[in-house]
Amino acid sequence: MRAISGLWRWRHNPLRRSTDLAEAWVALSALLLVLVLAPVSGAVVGTVAQDALQESVREQRASRHLVRATVADTLGDSPLAADPETAATGREVRTRVLADWTAPDGTDRHGAVTTRIDDPQPGDRFTIWTDRQGRVAARPLDSATATTHAVLAGFGAAVMVIGLVECARRLIVWRMVRRRYARWDQAWDRAGPDWGRTGTGS
């Protein structure tokens, strides 16, 4: 709105300089670019991210399986969870155990895994995520989390476009002001040191 009011204010002003009108046009152009490019870029990036993330969700759901494991022995507490979403909260400390489980391909597996069981004992059963070969894997990404990441990506792209347009506007205005000051310096030089004295040149 300031850009539009600036253009209207300078339209018939007798004190208007060409640079004043140019600055108002630059501001209006930047506003229009922000109003058009920011939503479009946000929507495009968000859509592309959503498609890629949902494809990743489908692939992870197809390649990861929830299997039952049995505690063979305890190894102690582990502050790092295998599930990055749970680990990010920092509210849960899992226990490392040696466990036995059967892979989706039917082979028997044995190894160290983490469990949410408070006090695991040999024979306790719990679930873990594995790949097709039975290797322990992180929980697959869910659709809601993927959508959240896509929305954040689109929002970030829109904010970046706004920042770039504003930086470009400020750079253009800065160069225009520098040029205006240079013209003023040239005008002062042409006027000479006696510009304010009565009878100069007589």
N, C-alpha and C positions, 0 to 999 in steps of 0.2 A: 504494500500500500504506500509506503514511503517513496518508492520509486515512481509510482504513478502520480502521487501528489507532487513530487519533485518536477516531473515533466510538465504538469499542468501549471505549476507556479512559475517555471522559467519560460513558459510559452510566449508570453507577451511582455515580459519584464524588460524595461529599457536598460537595466543594469546587467542584463544577462550576457555572460561571456560564452564563447563557443565551447569552452571546456566544461562550464556548468551544465550545459545541455548534454554534452557527451557523457559526463559522469552519471546524469540521470538515466540516459539510455543504457549505459552499462549496468546500472543497478536494476533496471527493468528487465534487461536481457537475462541477468543472473537469476532474478526471481522466476522468470518463465522457465529457464532451464531447470531450476530446482523443482518447480511444480510438475514438470514433465518427466525429466530424467530420473529423479529420485524414486518415484513410484514404479516407473517402468523397470529400472535396474533392480530394485528390490523384488519386484514380482518375478522377473526373469531368473535372478540368482536363487530366489526361494524355490521356484518351480524346479529348476535344474537340481538343486540340492535335495529337494523332496523326492524326485524321481530316483536319484542315485542312492539316497539313504533307504528308501523303501525297497529298492532292488537288493541292497545289502541285507535288509531285514529278511527278505525272502530267502536269500542264499544262506544266511546263518540259520534260519529255521529249518532249512532242508539239510544242512550239514552237521548240525549239533543236536545231540540227543540227551535226554534226562535219564540217567540210569541209577539203580540202587547200588550203594556201596556198603561194605561191612567193615567196621573198625577192627584192625588186627592189633594195633599198638598205638600209644600216644607218643608224640614228639615234643609237646610243649606249645605255648601260646605263640601266635604269629600276628604281629600288628598289621601285616599286609594281607588284605583279602584278595582272593582270586577274581572276585567280581569287582570291576572298577567302579560301578555305581555305588556299591555298598562301601567300598574303601574310601570313596570320596567324602562320605559323610563323617568318617572318623569316629563314629559312635559305637562301632562293634569290633571286638577283638575276637578273631577266630582261633581255633585250636588246630594245630597240625597233627595229623595222625597218619599212620600207615594203614592203608585200606586195601581191600580186595573188591573187584567189581568185574562184571562181564561186559565186554565191548559190544556195540550193536552188531558187529560181524560175528559174534559168538566166541571170541577168544577171551581167555581169562587174563585179567590185568592186576598188577600189584604195585603200589607206589605211595608216595607221600602226597597228601591232599589236605585241604583245610575244610573244617566243618563248623557249623554254628552250634553244635551240641555243647552245652555248658561244661559238662563233666563226662567226656566220652570214656566209655569202657569197652574192652574187647567184646565184640558181638553186637554192639549197637549199629543200627542201620540208618543211613541218611542218603540223600540224593546228591549227585554231582552232574555237571554238564561235561560231555565228551564229544569228540569228533567221531567220524565213522570208524576210525581205527582204534577207538577207545582211549585216546590221549585226552587228558583233562583240558577243558576249554572254558573260556568265560561264557557267562550267560548270554544268549543271543539278544541283540538289540530289539526292543519292542517298538511298535508303530508310533505310539504316543511320544516316546523320546526322540525318535527320528523326525517326527513332525516339528517338535520343539526346536531341534537343531536347525531344521530348514528355515523356520520362521526367524530364528536368530541370525542366520546367514543372510536372509533377505533384508532384515532390518539393518544389519551391519553394512551391506552394500549400499542401501539408501543413504545412510549416514555418511559413508565415504564419498558418495557423489556430492552430497551437500557440502562437505568439507572441501572437496576439490573445486567446486564452482565458487565457493566463497573465497578460497585462496586465489583463484584466478581473478576474481573481481577486485580483490584488494591489491594484487600485483598491478593490474591495469590502471587502477586509480592512482597508485603510488607513482607509476611512471608518468601519468598525466600531470600529477602535481609537480614532480621533478622538472618536467618540461615547462610548466607554467613558471616555476621559480627561475629557470634558466632564461626565459623570455624577459622576466622582470629585471634580472641582472643586466641583460643586454640593453634594456630601455634606460636603466639608471646610467649605464656607461655612456650611452648616446647623449643623455642630458648633460653630463659633465659635472664638475664640482661646483659650478655657480648657478645651479638650477633654481635656487630659491632667492637669489639676490635681485634687488630692484635695479633695473637698467642694465641687466646682463646683455652683452652684445652691442651696447650703444657706444 
